Amino acid sequence: MKNNNIVIITAPFYQHIIDGLYQGAEKYLTEQGFQITRIDVPGALEIPLACQLLAQTEKYSAIITLGAVIRGETAHFDHVCEQSARGIMDVSLKYNLPIGNGIITVENEAQAIARSSDDGKNKGYEAAVAAIELLKLKNSL
């Protein structure tokens, strides 16, 4: 690959969940020989702007986004889920940059823990795989 630098953007509001997601992404990327930079932002809604700022630098061949949005009692959950995903997709398309969206959106903490554990279903790992598969496709064209 031309550039083996990958950035992982995390929104560590639920630190114990994000740690598991990060470990999953880091495991895959390290196995594949990528250099990893980690950047923390306050929350899932801040991830799209961080993606855009990092895309503009042209330093990274792909971005992995990690966060957890857990349903509460208000519509805030729906807005955060929709707008963070939309913003990430907008950046990916605008900059032709592979972005693995590992922001999990769940009903409760137990679901978040299940998706961030080291049992083969880690969504951080899956987001890293998705980004690298897109990167391979991009590089092959």
N, C-alpha and C positions, 0 to 999 in steps of 0.2 A: 504494500500500500504506500502511496505517496507520502501521506502524513499519518503517523500513528498516535497523534494526540487526541484524546477524548476528554471532554469535560462532563462532569456529573454535577447537575444542579440539584440541590436538596432544599426542601422546606421542612426543617426539623421541628415543627410544632409538636409532633408526637415523636420525641427523640428515640424512644425504644423501638418504635416501628420503623422509623427511617434508618436506624442503624442496621436493622435486618435487611431492608431493601438495598442499602448501600453495599453491604457485604456480599449480597447476591450479584449485583452488577459488577463489583470489583473482582469477584472471583472469576467471572466469565472473561472480562476484559484483560485481566492479568494472564489467564490461560492463553489468550489469543495474542499476547505480546504488545498490548497497547499501553501507552503512557497515560496516566490518569491525573486530572486536576479536579479538585472538588471545590465547589462554591456554594455557600449557604445563602438563602434568601429568607425573609420573614415567613412567607406563606405561599400557598399554591397560586394565588392571584398575582404574585410577583414573579413567578417563573417565566411567563412569556416575555416580559421585558428583559429579563436576564438572558434568555435565549437570543433575543434580538441583538442585544449589546455584544454578546459573545460571538454571534454569527458575523457581525460587522468586522470583527478583528481578523477573520480568516485564519486564525491560529489552530482551529480544531476541525477535524474531519467529520465528527459527529458529536451529538449532544445526547445525554441521557437525563431525563427529568424524574425526580423521585419526590413523592409527597404522599400524604394521606388526608383524605377528606372523609370525616365520619359524620353521618346524618345526625342532626340535632332536632330541635323542636320548631325551627323556622325554615323558611324557604332559602335561607342563605346557602345551604348545602347545594341546592340545585344551581344557583347562580355561580358558585365557585367551581363546581364540576364542569358546567357548560363553558364558562368563559375561559377557564385555564386551558381546557382542551382546544377550544377554538383559537386562542392566542398561540398556542404551541404549533398547531397546524398551519396557521398563517405564516409564522416564521419559517417553518420547514419549506413551505411552498415558495415563499418570497426569495429565500436564499439558496434553494435547491440543496438543502442540507438535511441529512438523515437525523431525525430526532426520535429517540425511543421514549414514548410517554409511559412512565412508570408511576404516575400519580394514581394511587388506588382510591376508589370511591366505594365506601362500604356503609353498611347499616349500623355496625357496632364495632367496638374495639376487638372483640374475639375474631371477627372476620378479618380485621386488619392484621392481627397477629398471625393468623393462619396464612395470609398472603405474603408475609414478610419473614417467615421462618425458613430454615434450611432443610426443607423436606422434598425438594424437587419441584415445588410449585411457587417458588419465590418470584414475585412480579418484578423485582429489580433485575434479577437475572434475565427474565424474559424480555424486559425493555432493552437491555444491553444486546441481547441476541437480535432483536428486531432492528435496532439501529445499525448493527454491523452487517446484517444481511442486506439492508438497503445500501449501505456504503459499498459492499461488494458489487451490487448491481450497478450503482452509479459508476464505479471504477471500470466496470466491464464494458460500458457503452462508449 
